[in-house]
């Protein structure tokens, strides 16, 4: 039985808004459900249980995207684990108002079991694993045998595992995880991400033998409305 940690020491500041939790009927929330549906259509022959969300560079919205995707998958009744695999600049603990005294790095270094490191959230069926203390060797940890064991254990406990990773063009961490996950989603920012960066990111994913499920165009302004959709 999975005994999930009830994290009482919450943080009150820096929380990222999760629109799919606050307003599930909004047009933006509907866009996230569309992405979820497209992912499921992509996995007709092989169900994807581990999905990585990344971007070419910082500030393109990959952490917001993966958090909202985690919510809409959980709203579908699936048992979802959101893992903060950005071991250099983690943000998931801010998004879900958690502390970050332990997490993924604690599991990989055998200081805690996965069951004890995972925390519940306000959303039903949705659990998070924060990054934990920032290590001196993120790439080595992510490519370790302990990470392979983590995948096995997590897939036994959860239906969907989503990874928030560092940008592809910044460090090698995302490439390492891309090779381990069933599929990858690339987030690009409208009017910000350059075409050459997207092409380079696609090449890096191909070299890592990752299955690119698709690209999410973020911050695209609708001409006939005043809201932004994802």
Protein Blocks (a to p, Z undefined) as FASTA:
>chain_A
ZZddddfbccfehiacdfklmmmmbmklmmmmmmmmmmmmmmmmpccfbdcdddfbehio
pmmmmmmmmmmmmmnopacddddfbfklgcklmmnopafkbcjklmmnopacfklmpccd
fbehiacddebjadfblmlmmmmmklmmmmmmmmmmpmbdcdddddfklmmmlmmmmmmp
mbdcddddehkacfklmmmmmmmmmmnopacfbdcdehiacfkbcbdcZZ
